[in-house]
Amino acid sequence: MPDFYQHRLVTTLHQLADPPFEEQQEQLKEYTKKKPITLVMPALYSEVEGPALPGILDHLEKVEFINEVVISMNRMDASQFKKAKEFFSRLPQKHYIIWNDGPEMSKVYDHLSDAQITNYIPGKGCNVWMAYGFIMARGNAGVIAMHDSDILSYHKEMLARLCLPTVHPGLEYDYCKSYYGRVSDRMYGRVTRLFVIPLLRALIKVFGNLRMLDYLEGFRYPLSGEFSITTDLARRVRMPGDWGLEVGMLVEVYHNTTVNGICQVDLGSNFEHKHQHLGHQHDDPEPTVDKGLMKMAREIALSLLSSLASEGIIMNSGSLKSLRLTYERIAKELIRRYHDDSTINGLNYYRHEEAQAIEAFSAALNNATQVFATEGYEAKQIPNWNRTFSAVPELSEQLKDVIENDNR
């Protein structure tokens, strides 16, 4: 039985019924006459050869409310780019592949570097940012939907639910974030469950009920990679360039629209993504924070601390030490709740592994607070497209020429 709980700041759109996809599709086809939707999928070439993308394309072939698809990719050579074009050629929608580290796009990034906008930072942040720029250069989208390319349990109904809040004429949302379960025989989503949620609660405990923290804590799955956004808002938001992408985007959206224009939607299924390694063994004498989920946790923590500093919050060594200890206490208290939730649902629960993960995340947080205190860390942000097109007016035509030529 679904619940209907509403957080006091962020509107939650639950799955309370199962309307037929055909009805939703007809609705969306009507709405998109005024607000066309472009779908963005950031991807590595390895995902073309992985198990998830073929299933995603099976569903996208049946979707009629998407105007265009932009697949923003990196880590591939010329022969792999050719294979990628063949792979995506069965999509019925008009589609483009952005070869971010290809020879022609490298010239675009060199141009941006010369204009002191950004250097090429390989990864999801640059892939998504460049897709935004290309969509805005084309000028024929009202809404951008985005989802990852590694969703094993993908279904077309998910995409309809993701787009409806931002395209429906009776709903006035500029940004819609997804949430869902990560459950099979056990609970997954360790970084969200065991790091981000307890860290946000610890930040509130240490620094008080700041509106931005209350807003962030209201998201049920702040690290989900699926959202829809109006192109007007997409023009205004800067793009985080590291693992802090999802949390950093939530902060950028918070600063560029009203909270009433932000919602989260239940996509109504247990998502199956690839599971990353922790990047740390419990018996390591010196845990490393430069790989795996520990690297992710470190960069998320740095992003949050940088966002707090930009709100005028002063943090010293005492408050940062208190933050780490408070995080550990809150995270370890959650272990009992996750255990009990797993037990009543007949799931496996590995308490020792969960405790090890918290210890690893605490080490990542400790590293982040030390870096923040000693080096004055500022989150990496790629400038928004309003500034970029203002600084490089010819970029719009250059982007269209390069990407359209690459796809011929």
C-alpha positions as CSV (number, residue, x, y, z in Angstrom):
1,M,0.0,0.0,0.0
2,P,1.7,3.3,-1.1
3,D,1.9,6.1,1.4
4,F,1.0,9.8,0.9
5,Y,3.4,11.4,3.2
6,Q,4.4,15.0,2.3
7,H,7.6,16.6,3.4
8,R,7.0,20.2,4.5
9,L,9.2,21.7,1.8
10,V,9.5,19.4,-1.2
11,T,6.4,18.2,-2.9
12,T,6.3,14.4,-3.2
13,L,4.3,12.9,-6.1
14,H,3.6,9.3,-5.1
15,Q,2.5,6.3,-7.1
16,L,-1.0,5.8,-5.8
17,A,-2.4,4.1,-8.9
18,D,-1.3,2.5,-12.2
19,P,-2.8,4.5,-15.1
20,P,-2.3,2.7,-18.4
21,F,0.8,3.7,-20.3
22,E,-1.3,4.3,-23.4
23,E,-3.3,7.0,-21.6
24,Q,-0.2,8.7,-20.3
25,Q,1.4,8.6,-23.7
26,E,-1.6,10.3,-25.4
27,Q,-1.6,12.9,-22.6
28,L,2.1,13.6,-23.1
29,K,1.8,13.7,-26.9
30,E,-0.7,16.5,-26.5
31,Y,1.3,18.4,-23.9
32,T,4.5,18.2,-25.8
33,K,3.0,20.2,-28.8
34,K,3.8,23.2,-26.7
35,K,6.7,21.9,-24.6
36,P,8.7,19.3,-26.6
37,I,10.8,16.9,-24.6
38,T,14.5,16.0,-25.4
39,L,15.9,13.0,-23.5
40,V,19.5,13.1,-22.4
41,M,21.4,9.9,-21.6
42,P,25.0,10.3,-20.4
43,A,27.0,7.1,-21.2
44,L,30.4,5.5,-21.5
45,Y,31.1,3.4,-24.5
46,S,31.4,0.3,-22.3
47,E,27.6,0.7,-21.6
48,V,26.9,0.1,-25.3
49,E,28.4,-3.4,-24.8
50,G,26.7,-3.8,-21.4
51,P,23.5,-5.6,-20.4
52,A,21.3,-2.5,-19.7
53,L,21.2,-0.3,-22.8
54,P,19.6,-2.9,-25.2
55,G,16.7,-3.2,-22.8
56,I,16.4,0.6,-22.5
57,L,16.2,0.9,-26.3
58,D,13.5,-1.8,-26.4
59,H,11.3,0.5,-24.4
60,L,12.4,3.8,-26.0
61,E,11.3,2.3,-29.4
62,K,7.7,2.4,-28.1
63,V,7.8,5.9,-26.7
64,E,6.1,8.5,-28.9
65,F,6.2,11.6,-26.7
66,I,10.0,12.2,-26.8
67,N,11.0,14.6,-29.6
68,E,14.7,14.0,-29.7
69,V,17.3,11.9,-27.8
70,V,20.9,13.1,-27.1
71,I,23.4,10.5,-26.0
72,S,26.4,12.3,-24.5
73,M,29.4,9.9,-24.4
74,N,33.1,9.6,-23.8
75,R,35.9,7.0,-23.5
76,M,35.6,5.7,-27.1
77,D,37.8,5.8,-30.2
78,A,36.7,6.3,-33.8
79,S,35.7,2.7,-34.4
80,Q,33.7,2.6,-31.2
81,F,32.0,5.8,-32.1
82,K,30.9,4.2,-35.4
83,K,29.6,1.1,-33.5
84,A,27.8,3.4,-31.1
85,K,26.0,5.1,-34.0
86,E,25.0,1.7,-35.4
87,F,23.8,0.6,-32.0
88,F,21.5,3.7,-31.5
89,S,20.3,3.7,-35.1
90,R,17.2,1.7,-34.3
91,L,15.8,4.6,-32.2
92,P,12.7,6.0,-34.0
93,Q,13.3,9.4,-32.5
94,K,15.7,11.9,-34.1
95,H,18.9,11.3,-32.1
96,Y,22.4,12.6,-31.8
97,I,25.5,11.2,-30.1
98,I,28.0,13.7,-28.6
99,W,31.5,12.3,-28.8
100,N,32.9,14.4,-26.0
101,D,36.5,13.3,-26.3
102,G,36.4,13.0,-30.1
103,P,38.7,15.2,-32.3
104,E,36.1,17.8,-33.3
105,M,34.6,18.1,-29.8
106,S,38.1,18.5,-28.4
107,K,38.4,21.7,-30.5
108,V,35.1,22.9,-29.0
109,Y,36.5,22.3,-25.5
110,D,39.8,24.1,-26.5
111,H,37.7,27.0,-27.5
112,L,35.9,27.0,-24.2
113,S,39.2,26.8,-22.4
114,D,40.6,29.8,-24.3
115,A,37.5,31.7,-23.3
116,Q,38.2,30.8,-19.7
117,I,34.8,29.0,-19.4
118,T,35.9,25.4,-18.6
119,N,38.4,22.8,-19.4
120,Y,37.3,19.3,-20.4
121,I,36.7,17.3,-17.3
122,P,36.0,13.7,-18.3
123,G,32.9,12.4,-16.7
124,K,29.1,12.6,-16.3
125,G,29.1,16.3,-15.3
126,C,30.7,17.5,-18.6
127,N,28.6,15.0,-20.6
128,V,25.3,16.3,-19.2
129,W,26.5,20.0,-19.5
130,M,27.4,19.7,-23.1
131,A,24.1,17.9,-23.9
132,Y,22.3,20.9,-22.4
133,G,24.3,23.3,-24.5
134,F,23.6,21.4,-27.7
135,I,19.9,21.2,-26.9
136,M,19.7,25.0,-26.2
137,A,21.7,25.7,-29.4
138,R,19.0,23.7,-31.4
139,G,16.3,25.7,-29.5
140,N,13.5,23.2,-30.0
141,A,13.0,21.7,-26.5
142,G,10.8,23.0,-23.6
143,V,11.8,20.2,-21.2
144,I,14.9,18.1,-20.8
145,A,14.6,14.6,-19.3
146,M,17.6,12.8,-18.1
147,H,18.4,9.3,-16.9
148,D,21.4,7.0,-16.7
149,S,22.3,4.3,-19.2
150,D,22.8,1.4,-16.7
151,I,19.3,0.8,-15.5
152,L,18.6,-2.9,-15.8
153,S,15.0,-2.6,-14.7
154,Y,14.1,0.2,-17.1
155,H,10.5,0.6,-18.3
156,K,8.7,3.2,-20.5
157,E,6.2,4.0,-17.7
158,M,9.1,5.3,-15.7
159,L,10.0,7.9,-18.4
160,A,6.3,9.0,-18.6
161,R,6.1,9.6,-14.8
162,L,9.5,11.5,-14.9
163,C,8.3,13.9,-17.6
164,L,4.7,14.5,-16.6
165,P,5.3,17.0,-13.7
166,T,7.4,19.4,-15.8
167,V,5.4,19.2,-19.0
168,H,1.8,19.0,-17.7
169,P,0.1,22.4,-18.2
170,G,-1.8,22.1,-14.9
171,L,1.4,21.5,-12.9
172,E,4.0,24.3,-12.5
173,Y,7.2,22.4,-11.8
174,D,10.5,23.5,-13.2
175,Y,12.4,20.5,-11.8
176,C,11.3,17.0,-11.0
177,K,13.7,14.5,-9.2
178,S,13.0,10.8,-9.1
179,Y,13.0,8.4,-6.2
180,Y,12.7,4.7,-6.0
181,G,13.8,1.6,-4.1
182,R,17.2,-0.2,-4.6
183,V,16.2,-3.6,-3.3
184,S,16.7,-7.2,-4.5
185,D,17.4,-9.8,-1.9
186,R,18.8,-7.0,0.2
187,M,18.9,-3.2,0.4
188,Y,21.4,-1.4,-1.8
189,G,21.9,2.3,-2.2
190,R,24.6,2.4,0.5
191,V,25.9,5.9,-0.2
192,T,22.3,7.3,0.1
193,R,21.3,5.2,3.1
194,L,24.5,5.1,5.1
195,F,26.2,8.4,4.1
196,V,24.1,11.1,2.6
197,I,20.9,10.9,4.7
198,P,22.8,10.6,8.1
199,L,25.2,13.3,7.0
200,L,22.4,15.7,6.2
201,R,20.8,15.0,9.6
202,A,24.2,15.5,11.2
203,L,24.6,18.9,9.4
204,I,21.2,20.0,10.7
205,K,22.1,18.8,14.2
206,V,25.4,20.7,14.2
207,F,24.6,23.8,12.2
208,G,20.9,24.2,12.8
209,N,17.7,24.0,10.8
210,L,18.9,25.9,7.7
211,R,16.3,26.0,5.0
212,M,18.7,24.6,2.4
213,L,19.5,21.6,4.6
214,D,15.9,21.0,5.4
215,Y,15.2,21.1,1.6
216,L,17.9,18.6,0.8
217,E,16.9,16.3,3.7
218,G,13.4,16.2,2.2
219,F,14.5,14.2,-0.9
220,R,14.0,10.5,-0.6
221,Y,16.8,9.5,-3.0
222,P,19.0,12.6,-3.4
223,L,21.6,10.6,-5.5
224,S,19.1,9.4,-8.1
225,G,20.3,10.2,-11.6
226,E,16.9,10.6,-13.2
227,F,15.2,14.0,-13.4
228,S,13.4,16.4,-15.7
229,I,14.0,20.1,-16.0
230,T,12.6,23.0,-18.0
231,T,15.1,24.4,-20.5
232,D,14.6,27.9,-18.9
233,L,15.9,26.6,-15.6
234,A,18.6,24.4,-17.3
235,R,20.1,27.6,-18.8
236,R,20.6,29.1,-15.3
237,V,22.1,26.2,-13.4
238,R,25.8,25.6,-13.1
239,M,26.9,22.0,-13.5
240,P,29.0,20.3,-10.8
241,G,32.0,18.5,-12.4
242,D,32.6,15.6,-10.0
243,W,30.8,12.9,-7.9
244,G,28.9,15.7,-6.2
245,L,26.9,16.1,-9.3
246,E,23.5,15.0,-8.0
247,V,23.6,16.8,-4.7
248,G,25.3,19.9,-6.3
249,M,22.4,20.0,-8.9
250,L,19.8,20.0,-6.1
251,V,21.6,23.0,-4.5
252,E,21.8,24.8,-7.9
253,V,18.1,24.2,-8.5
254,Y,17.3,25.5,-5.0
255,H,19.1,28.8,-5.8
256,N,17.6,29.2,-9.2
257,T,13.9,28.6,-8.7
258,T,11.4,28.5,-5.9
259,V,10.9,25.4,-3.7
260,N,7.3,25.4,-4.9
261,G,8.6,24.7,-8.4
262,I,10.5,21.6,-7.3
263,C,9.1,18.1,-6.7
264,Q,10.1,14.5,-6.5
265,V,8.3,11.6,-8.1
266,D,8.0,8.0,-7.3
267,L,9.0,5.9,-10.3
268,G,7.3,3.0,-8.9
269,S,9.8,0.2,-9.0
270,N,13.0,-1.2,-7.6
271,F,15.8,0.1,-9.8
272,E,18.6,-2.2,-10.6
273,H,21.8,-0.3,-11.4
274,K,25.4,-1.6,-11.4
275,H,26.8,-1.8,-7.9
276,Q,30.1,-0.1,-7.2
277,H,32.8,-1.3,-4.9
278,L,33.4,0.4,-1.6
279,G,37.0,1.2,-2.5
280,H,38.2,0.2,1.0
281,Q,38.8,-3.0,2.9
282,H,38.2,-3.0,6.6
283,D,41.7,-4.2,7.5
284,D,43.4,-1.5,5.3
285,P,46.0,0.3,7.5
286,E,45.4,3.5,5.5
287,P,42.0,3.6,3.8
288,T,42.1,5.3,0.4
289,V,39.6,7.9,-0.6
290,D,40.5,8.1,-4.3
291,K,38.4,5.3,-5.7
292,G,35.0,3.6,-5.4
293,L,32.2,4.7,-3.1
294,M,34.7,6.3,-0.7
295,K,35.7,8.8,-3.5
296,M,32.1,9.5,-4.1
297,A,31.4,10.1,-0.4
298,R,34.4,12.4,-0.1
299,E,33.3,14.5,-3.1
300,I,29.7,14.7,-1.9
301,A,30.8,15.8,1.5
302,L,33.1,18.5,0.0
303,S,30.2,19.7,-2.2
304,L,27.9,20.0,0.8
305,L,30.5,21.8,2.9
306,S,31.2,24.2,0.1
307,S,27.4,24.9,-0.4
308,L,27.1,25.6,3.4
309,A,30.0,28.0,3.3
310,S,28.4,29.8,0.4
311,E,25.3,30.3,2.6
312,G,27.5,32.2,5.1
313,I,28.0,29.3,7.6
314,I,31.3,29.5,9.3
315,M,32.9,26.1,10.1
316,N,35.9,25.6,12.3
317,S,37.9,22.5,13.4
318,G,35.7,22.0,16.4
319,S,32.4,22.0,14.5
320,L,33.8,19.8,11.7
321,K,35.0,17.2,14.3
322,S,31.6,17.3,15.9
323,L,30.1,16.8,12.5
324,R,32.0,13.6,11.9
325,L,31.2,12.2,15.3
326,T,27.5,13.1,15.0
327,Y,27.4,11.5,11.5
328,E,28.8,8.3,12.9
329,R,26.2,8.2,15.7
330,I,23.3,8.9,13.5
331,A,24.5,6.4,10.8
332,K,25.0,3.6,13.3
333,E,21.6,4.2,14.8
334,L,20.1,3.7,11.3
335,I,21.6,0.2,11.2
336,R,18.9,-1.1,13.6
337,R,16.1,0.5,11.5
338,Y,17.4,-1.0,8.3
339,H,17.8,-4.4,10.0
340,D,14.3,-4.3,11.3
341,D,12.9,-3.1,7.9
342,S,14.8,-5.9,6.2
343,T,13.6,-8.5,8.7
344,I,9.9,-7.7,8.4
345,N,10.2,-7.9,4.5
346,G,12.2,-11.1,4.5
347,L,15.4,-9.6,3.1
348,N,18.9,-10.5,3.9
349,Y,20.7,-7.9,6.1
350,Y,24.5,-7.9,6.8
351,R,25.0,-5.8,9.8
352,H,28.8,-6.2,9.9
353,E,29.1,-5.1,6.3
354,E,26.9,-2.1,6.9
355,A,29.0,-1.1,9.9
356,Q,32.2,-1.5,7.8
357,A,30.7,0.8,5.2
358,I,29.9,3.5,7.8
359,E,33.5,3.3,9.0
360,A,34.8,3.7,5.5
361,F,32.4,6.7,4.8
362,S,33.5,8.2,8.1
363,A,37.1,8.0,6.9
364,A,36.0,9.7,3.7
365,L,34.2,12.4,5.7
366,N,37.2,12.9,7.9
367,N,39.4,13.4,4.8
368,A,36.9,15.9,3.4
369,T,36.7,18.0,6.5
370,Q,40.5,18.1,6.8
371,V,40.8,19.2,3.1
372,F,38.0,21.8,3.6
373,A,39.6,23.2,6.8
374,T,43.2,23.4,5.5
375,E,42.7,24.1,1.8
376,G,39.5,26.1,1.6
377,Y,37.9,23.8,-0.9
378,E,35.4,25.1,-3.4
379,A,33.2,22.8,-5.4
380,K,34.0,22.5,-9.1
381,Q,31.3,24.2,-11.1
382,I,31.0,24.5,-14.8
383,P,29.4,27.9,-15.7
384,N,25.8,28.0,-16.8
385,W,24.8,28.3,-20.4
386,N,23.5,31.8,-20.1
387,R,27.1,32.9,-19.2
388,T,28.7,30.5,-21.7
389,F,26.7,31.7,-24.7
390,S,27.3,35.3,-23.7
391,A,31.1,34.8,-23.5
392,V,31.3,32.8,-26.7
393,P,28.4,33.9,-29.0
394,E,29.6,31.8,-31.9
395,L,29.5,28.6,-29.8
396,S,25.8,27.9,-30.6
397,E,26.5,27.5,-34.3
398,Q,29.8,25.7,-33.7
399,L,28.1,23.1,-31.5
400,K,25.4,22.4,-34.0
401,D,27.9,22.1,-36.8
402,V,30.3,19.8,-35.0
403,I,27.7,17.4,-33.5
404,E,25.5,17.2,-36.6
405,N,28.5,16.6,-38.8
406,D,29.8,13.9,-36.4
407,N,26.4,12.2,-36.7
408,R,26.2,12.2,-40.5
